[in-house]
Amino acid sequence: MNTRRASSERSKDFWQSALGDRVLQAQYSILMNQVRRLHGNSVLWVGETPDSAQLLQQCMVRDTVYLSMALPDSALGAPSSVAMPSLNGQLEGLPFAKNQFNGLVLHHALECSVDPRAGLREAARVIAPGGRIVIVGFNPFSLFGLRSGYAKWNSDCLSGRRLVNPLRLFDWLELLGFILDAKPIYLDYRVPFVPPEGLQIASAWLQSRSHRWAWMQWIKRFPVGGVLIVSATKRTLPLTLSRLTRHSRRDLAPAGYSKVIDFRLAAKDKH
């Protein structure tokens, strides 16, 4: 079994597990609001979970496309399970023309790329100036990041994922001509595993009372949530270039210069 197939199988096991379902539920409402802000003629969703891509039905966009990063024979990202044009592929080699989409959603796509920076560069290529990009991924500065570090040395459902440093992600977006149009959102401050069945009642009770505890609200002020959601807009050129013709040229207006004074003569007159 090659590396890509093994990673795809682990992703399938993760998103179909109780932990994966909890992660999707935690980001559902926030991601829906972000998707509703997308506009234009076409939007592309790149990810592993076709059920999440159904959120594109909430935005006022005419054409939507789903690109699954799962293997073609994997039931996790089967393109036939979504009600929109879909295909299989990789983020580093999107089969689309330059500036083709007005919106783009990378749903846990960068962390599944062989080269996240190359994947983001490819995403910037296909999005048109003025278009919006929404990026969803795990935060390496969180408890999920600690589990991802464990997964580098041991077989785990997070093995094979390359979590991107948020500061580095912001820097890449700036270099590619994007500007953040909203404050980054951090979600899911819980532990990255589902408690055993005997502790689920206690865990649910603690979760329901967490809003009453000041220390829990204090922790949520820091960017250490398990999931990061970023929204950015691709800059547009504010100028319109036009060819300069002979008739469009104008004579230069005369410029005024300050009067030159001979300071030596002025000094003699004083004496």
CYANA upper distance limits for C-alpha pairs under 8 A (distance plus 0.5 A):
  1 MET  CA      5 ARG  CA      6.87
  1 MET  CA      6 ALA  CA      6.93
  2 ASN  CA      6 ALA  CA      6.74
  3 THR  CA      7 SER  CA      6.63
  4 ARG  CA      8 SER  CA      6.62
  5 ARG  CA      9 GLU  CA      6.71
  5 ARG  CA     71 LEU  CA      7.66
  6 ALA  CA     10 ARG  CA      6.79
  7 SER  CA     11 SER  CA      6.69
  7 SER  CA    159 SER  CA      7.53
  7 SER  CA    160 GLY  CA      6.24
  8 SER  CA     12 LYS  CA      6.65
  8 SER  CA     70 ALA  CA      6.43
  8 SER  CA     71 LEU  CA      7.15
  8 SER  CA     74 SER  CA      8.27
  9 GLU  CA     13 ASP  CA      6.77
  9 GLU  CA     74 SER  CA      8.40
 10 ARG  CA     14 PHE  CA      6.62
 10 ARG  CA    156 ASP  CA      7.94
 10 ARG  CA    157 CYS  CA      5.53
 10 ARG  CA    158 LEU  CA      7.74
 10 ARG  CA    159 SER  CA      7.85
 11 SER  CA     15 TRP  CA      6.65
 11 SER  CA     48 GLU  CA      8.45
 11 SER  CA    157 CYS  CA      6.92
 11 SER  CA    158 LEU  CA      7.91
 12 LYS  CA     16 GLN  CA      6.64
 12 LYS  CA     74 SER  CA      8.41
 12 LYS  CA     76 LEU  CA      6.14
 13 ASP  CA     17 SER  CA      6.58
 13 ASP  CA    157 CYS  CA      7.27
 14 PHE  CA     19 LEU  CA      7.60
 14 PHE  CA     20 GLY  CA      5.89
 14 PHE  CA    157 CYS  CA      5.90
 14 PHE  CA    158 LEU  CA      8.06
 15 TRP  CA     19 LEU  CA      8.01
 15 TRP  CA     20 GLY  CA      4.75
 15 TRP  CA     21 ASP  CA      6.78
 15 TRP  CA     49 THR  CA      8.06
 16 GLN  CA     20 GLY  CA      6.69
 16 GLN  CA     21 ASP  CA      7.25
 17 SER  CA     21 ASP  CA      6.80
 18 ALA  CA     22 ARG  CA      6.65
 18 ALA  CA    194 VAL  CA      7.33
 19 LEU  CA     23 VAL  CA      6.82
 19 LEU  CA    192 PRO  CA      7.86
 19 LEU  CA    193 PHE  CA      6.54
 19 LEU  CA    194 VAL  CA      6.31
 20 GLY  CA     24 LEU  CA      6.84
 21 ASP  CA     25 GLN  CA      6.65
 22 ARG  CA     26 ALA  CA      6.64
 23 VAL  CA     27 GLN  CA      7.05
 23 VAL  CA    188 ASP  CA      7.89
 23 VAL  CA    227 VAL  CA      8.46
 24 LEU  CA     28 TYR  CA      6.51
 24 LEU  CA     52 SER  CA      8.32
 25 GLN  CA     29 SER  CA      8.39
 26 ALA  CA    187 LEU  CA      7.54
 26 ALA  CA    188 ASP  CA      7.02
 27 GLN  CA     31 LEU  CA      6.31
 27 GLN  CA    187 LEU  CA      7.54
 27 GLN  CA    227 VAL  CA      8.35
 28 TYR  CA     32 MET  CA      6.56
 29 SER  CA     33 ASN  CA      6.99
 30 ILE  CA     34 GLN  CA      6.95
 31 LEU  CA     35 VAL  CA      6.62
 31 LEU  CA    229 ILE  CA      8.32
 32 MET  CA     36 ARG  CA      6.72
 32 MET  CA     55 LEU  CA      6.84
 32 MET  CA     58 GLN  CA      7.80
 33 ASN  CA     37 ARG  CA      7.23
 34 GLN  CA     38 LEU  CA      7.71
 34 GLN  CA    134 VAL  CA      7.77
 34 GLN  CA    231 SER  CA      8.05
 35 VAL  CA     55 LEU  CA      7.56
 35 VAL  CA     56 LEU  CA      7.04
 35 VAL  CA     58 GLN  CA      7.51
 35 VAL  CA     59 CYS  CA      6.45
 35 VAL  CA    134 VAL  CA      8.43
 36 ARG  CA     56 LEU  CA      8.49
 36 ARG  CA     58 GLN  CA      6.39
 36 ARG  CA     59 CYS  CA      4.92
 36 ARG  CA     60 MET  CA      7.68
 37 ARG  CA     59 CYS  CA      7.48
 38 LEU  CA     43 VAL  CA      8.32
 38 LEU  CA     59 CYS  CA      6.71
 38 LEU  CA     60 MET  CA      7.83
 38 LEU  CA     61 VAL  CA      7.92
 38 LEU  CA    102 ASN  CA      8.28
 38 LEU  CA    103 GLY  CA      6.43
 38 LEU  CA    132 ARG  CA      7.12
 39 HIS  CA     59 CYS  CA      7.65
 39 HIS  CA     60 MET  CA      6.63
 39 HIS  CA     61 VAL  CA      6.22
 39 HIS  CA    102 ASN  CA      7.26
 39 HIS  CA    103 GLY  CA      7.39
 39 HIS  CA    131 GLY  CA      8.46
 40 GLY  CA     60 MET  CA      8.30
 40 GLY  CA     61 VAL  CA      6.29
 40 GLY  CA     62 ARG  CA      8.09
 40 GLY  CA    102 ASN  CA      5.86
 40 GLY  CA    103 GLY  CA      7.87
 40 GLY  CA    131 GLY  CA      8.45
 41 ASN  CA     61 VAL  CA      5.97
 41 ASN  CA     62 ARG  CA      5.75
 41 ASN  CA     63 ASP  CA      6.50
 41 ASN  CA    101 PHE  CA      7.94
 41 ASN  CA    102 ASN  CA      6.98
 42 SER  CA     61 VAL  CA      6.51
 42 SER  CA     62 ARG  CA      6.62
 42 SER  CA     63 ASP  CA      5.02
 42 SER  CA     64 THR  CA      6.08
 42 SER  CA     65 VAL  CA      8.25
 42 SER  CA    100 GLN  CA      8.19
 42 SER  CA    101 PHE  CA      5.66
 42 SER  CA    102 ASN  CA      6.10
 42 SER  CA    103 GLY  CA      7.16
 43 VAL  CA     61 VAL  CA      7.50
 43 VAL  CA     63 ASP  CA      6.96
 43 VAL  CA     64 THR  CA      5.41
 43 VAL  CA     65 VAL  CA      6.85
 43 VAL  CA    101 PHE  CA      5.99
 43 VAL  CA    102 ASN  CA      6.35
 43 VAL  CA    103 GLY  CA      4.98
 43 VAL  CA    104 LEU  CA      6.06
 43 VAL  CA    105 VAL  CA      8.36
 44 LEU  CA     64 THR  CA      6.44
 44 LEU  CA     65 VAL  CA      5.35
 44 LEU  CA     66 TYR  CA      6.45
 44 LEU  CA     67 LEU  CA      7.86
 44 LEU  CA    101 PHE  CA      7.20
 44 LEU  CA    103 GLY  CA      6.86
 44 LEU  CA    104 LEU  CA      5.33
 44 LEU  CA    105 VAL  CA      6.83
 45 TRP  CA     53 ALA  CA      6.93
 45 TRP  CA     64 THR  CA      8.24
 45 TRP  CA     65 VAL  CA      6.72
 45 TRP  CA     66 TYR  CA      5.34
 45 TRP  CA     67 LEU  CA      6.60
 45 TRP  CA    104 LEU  CA      6.40
 45 TRP  CA    105 VAL  CA      5.25
 45 TRP  CA    106 LEU  CA      6.80
 45 TRP  CA    107 HIS  CA      7.82
 46 VAL  CA     66 TYR  CA      6.62
 46 VAL  CA     67 LEU  CA      5.36
 46 VAL  CA     68 SER  CA      6.58
 46 VAL  CA     69 MET  CA      7.56
 46 VAL  CA     91 LEU  CA      7.93
 46 VAL  CA    104 LEU  CA      8.26
 46 VAL  CA    105 VAL  CA      6.62
 46 VAL  CA    106 LEU  CA      5.59
 46 VAL  CA    107 HIS  CA      6.57
 46 VAL  CA    109 ALA  CA      6.83
 47 GLY  CA     53 ALA  CA      8.50
 47 GLY  CA     66 TYR  CA      8.47
 47 GLY  CA     67 LEU  CA      7.15
 47 GLY  CA     68 SER  CA      5.97
 47 GLY  CA     69 MET  CA      6.25
 47 GLY  CA    106 LEU  CA      6.73
 47 GLY  CA    107 HIS  CA      5.35
 47 GLY  CA    108 HIS  CA      6.53
 47 GLY  CA    109 ALA  CA      5.69
 48 GLU  CA     68 SER  CA      5.98
 48 GLU  CA     69 MET  CA      5.99
 48 GLU  CA     70 ALA  CA      6.20
 48 GLU  CA     76 LEU  CA      7.44
 48 GLU  CA     77 GLY  CA      5.79
 48 GLU  CA    107 HIS  CA      8.03
 48 GLU  CA    108 HIS  CA      8.01
 48 GLU  CA    109 ALA  CA      8.00
 49 THR  CA     53 ALA  CA      7.41
 49 THR  CA     68 SER  CA      8.15
 49 THR  CA     76 LEU  CA      6.96
 49 THR  CA     77 GLY  CA      6.05
 50 PRO  CA     54 GLN  CA      7.33
 50 PRO  CA     66 TYR  CA      8.25
 50 PRO  CA     68 SER  CA      8.02
 50 PRO  CA     76 LEU  CA      8.11
 50 PRO  CA     77 GLY  CA      6.17
 50 PRO  CA     78 ALA  CA      7.82
 50 PRO  CA     79 PRO  CA      7.75
 50 PRO  CA     81 SER  CA      7.25
 50 PRO  CA     82 VAL  CA      6.51
 51 ASP  CA     55 LEU  CA      8.48
 51 ASP  CA     82 VAL  CA      7.72
 53 ALA  CA     66 TYR  CA      7.42
 53 ALA  CA     82 VAL  CA      8.08
 54 GLN  CA     82 VAL  CA      7.41
 54 GLN  CA     83 ALA  CA      8.10
 55 LEU  CA     59 CYS  CA      8.23
 56 LEU  CA     64 THR  CA      7.50
 64 THR  CA     84 MET  CA      6.88
 64 THR  CA     85 PRO  CA      7.51
 65 VAL  CA     84 MET  CA      6.61
 65 VAL  CA     85 PRO  CA      5.64
 65 VAL  CA     86 SER  CA      6.11
 66 TYR  CA     79 PRO  CA      7.97
 66 TYR  CA     82 VAL  CA      8.40
 66 TYR  CA     84 MET  CA      7.41
 66 TYR  CA     85 PRO  CA      6.89
 66 TYR  CA     86 SER  CA      5.05
 66 TYR  CA     87 LEU  CA      7.09
 67 LEU  CA     79 PRO  CA      8.22
 67 LEU  CA     86 SER  CA      6.13
 67 LEU  CA     87 LEU  CA      5.61
 67 LEU  CA     88 ASN  CA      6.01
 67 LEU  CA     89 GLY  CA      6.85
 68 SER  CA     77 GLY  CA      6.05
 68 SER  CA     78 ALA  CA      7.81
 68 SER  CA     79 PRO  CA      7.21
 68 SER  CA     86 SER  CA      7.95
 68 SER  CA     87 LEU  CA      6.74
 68 SER  CA     88 ASN  CA      5.28
 68 SER  CA     89 GLY  CA      6.73
 68 SER  CA     90 GLN  CA      8.30
 69 MET  CA     77 GLY  CA      7.72
 69 MET  CA     88 ASN  CA      6.56
 69 MET  CA     89 GLY  CA      6.05
 69 MET  CA     90 GLN  CA      6.03
 69 MET  CA     91 LEU  CA      7.98
 69 MET  CA    109 ALA  CA      8.07
 70 ALA  CA     74 SER  CA      6.88
 70 ALA  CA     76 LEU  CA      7.45
 70 ALA  CA     77 GLY  CA      5.84
 70 ALA  CA     78 ALA  CA      8.24
 70 ALA  CA     88 ASN  CA      7.59
 70 ALA  CA     89 GLY  CA      8.40
 71 LEU  CA     77 GLY  CA      8.01
 71 LEU  CA     88 ASN  CA      7.75
 72 PRO  CA     77 GLY  CA      8.29
 72 PRO  CA     78 ALA  CA      7.25
 72 PRO  CA     88 ASN  CA      6.91
 73 ASP  CA     78 ALA  CA      8.09
 74 SER  CA     78 ALA  CA      6.92
 77 GLY  CA     81 SER  CA      8.36
 79 PRO  CA     86 SER  CA      5.74
 79 PRO  CA     87 LEU  CA      6.37
 79 PRO  CA     88 ASN  CA      7.70
 80 SER  CA     86 SER  CA      7.95
 82 VAL  CA     86 SER  CA      8.00
 89 GLY  CA     93 GLY  CA      7.94
 89 GLY  CA     94 LEU  CA      7.53
 90 GLN  CA     94 LEU  CA      7.01
 90 GLN  CA    113 SER  CA      7.99
 91 LEU  CA    109 ALA  CA      7.74
 91 LEU  CA    110 LEU  CA      8.25
 91 LEU  CA    113 SER  CA      7.13
 91 LEU  CA    119 GLY  CA      5.61
 91 LEU  CA    120 LEU  CA      8.38
 91 LEU  CA    122 GLU  CA      7.55
 91 LEU  CA    123 ALA  CA      7.85
 92 GLU  CA    113 SER  CA      7.66
 92 GLU  CA    114 VAL  CA      8.44
 92 GLU  CA    115 ASP  CA      7.87
 92 GLU  CA    118 ALA  CA      6.42
 92 GLU  CA    119 GLY  CA      4.85
 92 GLU  CA    120 LEU  CA      8.37
 92 GLU  CA    122 GLU  CA      6.51
 93 GLY  CA    119 GLY  CA      8.19
 93 GLY  CA    122 GLU  CA      7.41
 94 LEU  CA    122 GLU  CA      7.35
 94 LEU  CA    123 ALA  CA      8.22
 96 PHE  CA    100 GLN  CA      7.42
 96 PHE  CA    126 VAL  CA      7.06
 97 ALA  CA    126 VAL  CA      6.63
 98 LYS  CA    125 ARG  CA      5.96
 98 LYS  CA    126 VAL  CA      5.02
 98 LYS  CA    127 ILE  CA      7.58
 98 LYS  CA    128 ALA  CA      8.07
 99 ASN  CA    125 ARG  CA      6.77
 99 ASN  CA    126 VAL  CA      4.97
 99 ASN  CA    127 ILE  CA      5.11
 99 ASN  CA    128 ALA  CA      4.40
 99 ASN  CA    129 PRO  CA      7.68
100 GLN  CA    126 VAL  CA      5.83
100 GLN  CA    127 ILE  CA      6.42
100 GLN  CA    128 ALA  CA      6.64
101 PHE  CA    126 VAL  CA      6.60
101 PHE  CA    127 ILE  CA      5.28
101 PHE  CA    128 ALA  CA      6.31
101 PHE  CA    131 GLY  CA      7.91
102 ASN  CA    127 ILE  CA      6.32
102 ASN  CA    128 ALA  CA      6.03
102 ASN  CA    129 PRO  CA      8.40
102 ASN  CA    130 GLY  CA      7.94
102 ASN  CA    131 GLY  CA      4.98
102 ASN  CA    132 ARG  CA      7.14
103 GLY  CA    127 ILE  CA      7.09
103 GLY  CA    131 GLY  CA      5.85
103 GLY  CA    132 ARG  CA      5.45
103 GLY  CA    133 ILE  CA      6.25
104 LEU  CA    123 ALA  CA      8.19
104 LEU  CA    127 ILE  CA      7.46
104 LEU  CA    131 GLY  CA      8.50
104 LEU  CA    132 ARG  CA      7.02
104 LEU  CA    133 ILE  CA      5.24
104 LEU  CA    134 VAL  CA      6.78
105 VAL  CA    133 ILE  CA      6.33
105 VAL  CA    134 VAL  CA      5.23
105 VAL  CA    135 ILE  CA      6.47
105 VAL  CA    136 VAL  CA      8.36
106 LEU  CA    110 LEU  CA      7.49
106 LEU  CA    133 ILE  CA      8.18
106 LEU  CA    134 VAL  CA      6.69
106 LEU  CA    135 ILE  CA      5.30
106 LEU  CA    136 VAL  CA      6.60
107 HIS  CA    135 ILE  CA      6.67
107 HIS  CA    136 VAL  CA      5.40
107 HIS  CA    137 GLY  CA      7.19
108 HIS  CA    112 CYS  CA      7.39
108 HIS  CA    135 ILE  CA      8.03
108 HIS  CA    136 VAL  CA      5.89
108 HIS  CA    137 GLY  CA      5.10
108 HIS  CA    138 PHE  CA      7.81
109 ALA  CA    113 SER  CA      6.97
109 ALA  CA    136 VAL  CA      8.32
109 ALA  CA    137 GLY  CA      7.94
110 LEU  CA    116 PRO  CA      5.48
110 LEU  CA    119 GLY  CA      7.13
110 LEU  CA    120 LEU  CA      7.70
110 LEU  CA    137 GLY  CA      7.83
110 LEU  CA    162 ARG  CA      8.15
110 LEU  CA    163 LEU  CA      8.32
110 LEU  CA    164 VAL  CA      8.03
111 GLU  CA    116 PRO  CA      7.05
111 GLU  CA    137 GLY  CA      7.37
111 GLU  CA    138 PHE  CA      8.29
111 GLU  CA    161 ARG  CA      5.57
111 GLU  CA    162 ARG  CA      4.98
111 GLU  CA    163 LEU  CA      5.56
111 GLU  CA    164 VAL  CA      7.08
112 CYS  CA    116 PRO  CA      8.31
112 CYS  CA    160 GLY  CA      7.75
112 CYS  CA    161 ARG  CA      5.76
112 CYS  CA    162 ARG  CA      6.94
113 SER  CA    119 GLY  CA      7.16
113 SER  CA    161 ARG  CA      8.34
113 SER  CA    162 ARG  CA      7.91
114 VAL  CA    162 ARG  CA      8.46
115 ASP  CA    119 GLY  CA      6.72
116 PRO  CA    120 LEU  CA      6.66
116 PRO  CA    162 ARG  CA      8.19
116 PRO  CA    164 VAL  CA      8.05
117 ARG  CA    121 ARG  CA      6.73
117 ARG  CA    172 TRP  CA      7.92
118 ALA  CA    122 GLU  CA      6.68
119 GLY  CA    123 ALA  CA      6.74
120 LEU  CA    124 ALA  CA      6.70
120 LEU  CA    172 TRP  CA      8.48
121 ARG  CA    125 ARG  CA      6.85
121 ARG  CA    176 LEU  CA      7.57
122 GLU  CA    126 VAL  CA      7.25
123 ALA  CA    127 ILE  CA      7.00
124 ALA  CA    176 LEU  CA      7.28
127 ILE  CA    131 GLY  CA      6.67
127 ILE  CA    132 ARG  CA      8.35
127 ILE  CA    234 LYS  CA      8.32
128 ALA  CA    234 LYS  CA      7.86
129 PRO  CA    234 LYS  CA      5.72
129 PRO  CA    235 ARG  CA      6.26
129 PRO  CA    236 THR  CA      5.50
130 GLY  CA    233 THR  CA      6.56
130 GLY  CA    234 LYS  CA      5.56
130 GLY  CA    235 ARG  CA      6.22
130 GLY  CA    236 THR  CA      6.10
131 GLY  CA    233 THR  CA      6.18
131 GLY  CA    234 LYS  CA      6.08
132 ARG  CA    231 SER  CA      7.53
132 ARG  CA    232 ALA  CA      6.17
132 ARG  CA    233 THR  CA      4.87
132 ARG  CA    234 LYS  CA      6.83
133 ILE  CA    231 SER  CA      6.27
133 ILE  CA    232 ALA  CA      5.91
133 ILE  CA    233 THR  CA      6.77
133 ILE  CA    234 LYS  CA      8.33
134 VAL  CA    229 ILE  CA      7.59
134 VAL  CA    230 VAL  CA      6.17
134 VAL  CA    231 SER  CA      5.05
134 VAL  CA    232 ALA  CA      7.16
135 ILE  CA    228 LEU  CA      8.39
135 ILE  CA    229 ILE  CA      6.16
135 ILE  CA    230 VAL  CA      5.58
135 ILE  CA    231 SER  CA      6.97
136 VAL  CA    227 VAL  CA      7.64
136 VAL  CA    228 LEU  CA      6.25
136 VAL  CA    229 ILE  CA      5.13
136 VAL  CA    230 VAL  CA      7.10
137 GLY  CA    163 LEU  CA      8.03
137 GLY  CA    227 VAL  CA      6.24
137 GLY  CA    228 LEU  CA      5.95
137 GLY  CA    229 ILE  CA      7.29
138 PHE  CA    144 PHE  CA      7.42
138 PHE  CA    145 GLY  CA      7.88
138 PHE  CA    163 LEU  CA      6.80
138 PHE  CA    164 VAL  CA      8.41
138 PHE  CA    226 GLY  CA      6.21
138 PHE  CA    227 VAL  CA      5.03
138 PHE  CA    228 LEU  CA      6.45
139 ASN  CA    144 PHE  CA      7.39
139 ASN  CA    145 GLY  CA      6.66
139 ASN  CA    163 LEU  CA      7.23
139 ASN  CA    164 VAL  CA      7.79
139 ASN  CA    165 ASN  CA      7.75
139 ASN  CA    166 PRO  CA      7.73
139 ASN  CA    224 VAL  CA      7.65
139 ASN  CA    225 GLY  CA      7.21
139 ASN  CA    226 GLY  CA      5.75
139 ASN  CA    227 VAL  CA      5.90
139 ASN  CA    228 LEU  CA      6.25
140 PRO  CA    144 PHE  CA      7.19
140 PRO  CA    145 GLY  CA      4.40
140 PRO  CA    146 LEU  CA      7.79
140 PRO  CA    148 SER  CA      8.18
140 PRO  CA    163 LEU  CA      6.21
140 PRO  CA    164 VAL  CA      7.28
140 PRO  CA    165 ASN  CA      6.80
140 PRO  CA    226 GLY  CA      8.28
141 PHE  CA    145 GLY  CA      6.12
141 PHE  CA    146 LEU  CA      8.29
141 PHE  CA    165 ASN  CA      8.36
141 PHE  CA    223 PRO  CA      8.18
141 PHE  CA    224 VAL  CA      6.01
141 PHE  CA    225 GLY  CA      8.25
141 PHE  CA    226 GLY  CA      8.36
142 SER  CA    146 LEU  CA      7.10
142 SER  CA    189 TYR  CA      8.23
142 SER  CA    224 VAL  CA      5.23
142 SER  CA    225 GLY  CA      6.22
142 SER  CA    226 GLY  CA      5.81
143 LEU  CA    147 ARG  CA      6.93
143 LEU  CA    189 TYR  CA      8.19
143 LEU  CA    190 ARG  CA      8.24
143 LEU  CA    191 VAL  CA      6.68
143 LEU  CA    192 PRO  CA      6.76
143 LEU  CA    224 VAL  CA      8.36
143 LEU  CA    225 GLY  CA      8.36
143 LEU  CA    226 GLY  CA      6.90
144 PHE  CA    148 SER  CA      6.58
144 PHE  CA    191 VAL  CA      8.02
144 PHE  CA    192 PRO  CA      6.00
144 PHE  CA    226 GLY  CA      5.97
145 GLY  CA    149 GLY  CA      6.75
145 GLY  CA    163 LEU  CA      8.03
145 GLY  CA    226 GLY  CA      8.03
146 LEU  CA    150 TYR  CA      6.95
147 ARG  CA    151 ALA  CA      6.63
147 ARG  CA    158 LEU  CA      8.00
147 ARG  CA    192 PRO  CA      7.68
148 SER  CA    152 LYS  CA      7.00
148 SER  CA    158 LEU  CA      6.25
148 SER  CA    159 SER  CA      7.29
148 SER  CA    161 ARG  CA      8.04
148 SER  CA    163 LEU  CA      8.36
149 GLY  CA    153 TRP  CA      8.01
150 TYR  CA    154 ASN  CA      6.76
151 ALA  CA    155 SER  CA      6.43
151 ALA  CA    156 ASP  CA      5.64
151 ALA  CA    157 CYS  CA      8.04
151 ALA  CA    158 LEU  CA      6.35
151 ALA  CA    159 SER  CA      5.22
151 ALA  CA    160 GLY  CA      8.32
152 LYS  CA    159 SER  CA      6.38
152 LYS  CA    160 GLY  CA      7.79
154 ASN  CA    159 SER  CA      8.14
155 SER  CA    159 SER  CA      6.76
164 VAL  CA    168 ARG  CA      7.66
164 VAL  CA    169 LEU  CA      7.12
165 ASN  CA    169 LEU  CA      6.65
166 PRO  CA    170 PHE  CA      6.68
167 LEU  CA    171 ASP  CA      6.79
168 ARG  CA    172 TRP  CA      6.69
169 LEU  CA    173 LEU  CA      6.75
170 PHE  CA    174 GLU  CA      6.78
171 ASP  CA    175 LEU  CA      6.81
172 TRP  CA    176 LEU  CA      6.69
173 LEU  CA    177 GLY  CA      6.87
173 LEU  CA    178 PHE  CA      5.58
173 LEU  CA    179 ILE  CA      7.55
173 LEU  CA    232 ALA  CA      8.44
174 GLU  CA    178 PHE  CA      5.69
174 GLU  CA    179 ILE  CA      6.76
177 GLY  CA    234 LYS  CA      6.30
177 GLY  CA    235 ARG  CA      6.19
178 PHE  CA    232 ALA  CA      6.46
178 PHE  CA    233 THR  CA      5.83
178 PHE  CA    234 LYS  CA      4.82
178 PHE  CA    235 ARG  CA      6.20
179 ILE  CA    232 ALA  CA      5.81
179 ILE  CA    233 THR  CA      5.93
179 ILE  CA    234 LYS  CA      6.97
179 ILE  CA    235 ARG  CA      7.39
180 LEU  CA    230 VAL  CA      8.13
180 LEU  CA    231 SER  CA      6.52
180 LEU  CA    232 ALA  CA      4.64
180 LEU  CA    233 THR  CA      6.87
181 ASP  CA    231 SER  CA      6.62
181 ASP  CA    232 ALA  CA      5.63
181 ASP  CA    233 THR  CA      6.80
182 ALA  CA    230 VAL  CA      8.06
182 ALA  CA    231 SER  CA      6.58
182 ALA  CA    232 ALA  CA      7.73
183 LYS  CA    230 VAL  CA      8.03
183 LYS  CA    231 SER  CA      8.44
184 PRO  CA    228 LEU  CA      7.50
184 PRO  CA    229 ILE  CA      6.40
184 PRO  CA    230 VAL  CA      5.49
184 PRO  CA    231 SER  CA      7.69
185 ILE  CA    228 LEU  CA      6.26
185 ILE  CA    229 ILE  CA      5.65
185 ILE  CA    230 VAL  CA      7.17
186 TYR  CA    223 PRO  CA      6.61
186 TYR  CA    224 VAL  CA      7.51
186 TYR  CA    225 GLY  CA      5.28
186 TYR  CA    226 GLY  CA      7.44
186 TYR  CA    227 VAL  CA      6.13
186 TYR  CA    228 LEU  CA      5.26
186 TYR  CA    229 ILE  CA      7.06
187 LEU  CA    225 GLY  CA      5.36
187 LEU  CA    226 GLY  CA      6.40
187 LEU  CA    227 VAL  CA      5.53
187 LEU  CA    228 LEU  CA      7.00
188 ASP  CA    225 GLY  CA      5.87
188 ASP  CA    226 GLY  CA      5.68
188 ASP  CA    227 VAL  CA      6.74
189 TYR  CA    220 LYS  CA      7.97
189 TYR  CA    224 VAL  CA      7.62
189 TYR  CA    225 GLY  CA      5.22
189 TYR  CA    226 GLY  CA      6.27
190 ARG  CA    226 GLY  CA      8.10
192 PRO  CA    226 GLY  CA      8.47
195 PRO  CA    199 LEU  CA      6.32
195 PRO  CA    200 GLN  CA      6.25
195 PRO  CA    203 SER  CA      7.80
196 PRO  CA    200 GLN  CA      6.82
199 LEU  CA    203 SER  CA      6.58
200 GLN  CA    204 ALA  CA      6.53
201 ILE  CA    205 TRP  CA      6.75
202 ALA  CA    206 LEU  CA      6.75
203 SER  CA    207 GLN  CA      6.66
204 ALA  CA    208 SER  CA      6.70
205 TRP  CA    209 ARG  CA      6.87
206 LEU  CA    210 SER  CA      6.52
209 ARG  CA    213 TRP  CA      7.66
210 SER  CA    216 MET  CA      6.68
210 SER  CA    217 GLN  CA      8.40
211 HIS  CA    216 MET  CA      7.51
211 HIS  CA    217 GLN  CA      7.22
213 TRP  CA    217 GLN  CA      7.24
214 ALA  CA    218 TRP  CA      6.64
215 TRP  CA    219 ILE  CA      6.77
216 MET  CA    220 LYS  CA      7.06
217 GLN  CA    221 ARG  CA      7.39
218 TRP  CA    222 PHE  CA      8.23
220 LYS  CA    224 VAL  CA      8.04
220 LYS  CA    225 GLY  CA      7.92
244 LEU  CA    248 SER  CA      6.88
244 LEU  CA    249 ARG  CA      7.78
245 THR  CA    249 ARG  CA      7.21
261 ILE  CA    266 ALA  CA      8.40
262 ASP  CA    266 ALA  CA      6.93
263 PHE  CA    267 ALA  CA      6.62
264 ARG  CA    268 LYS  CA      6.99
265 LEU  CA    269 ASP  CA      6.88
266 ALA  CA    270 LYS  CA      7.10
267 ALA  CA    271 HIS  CA      7.33
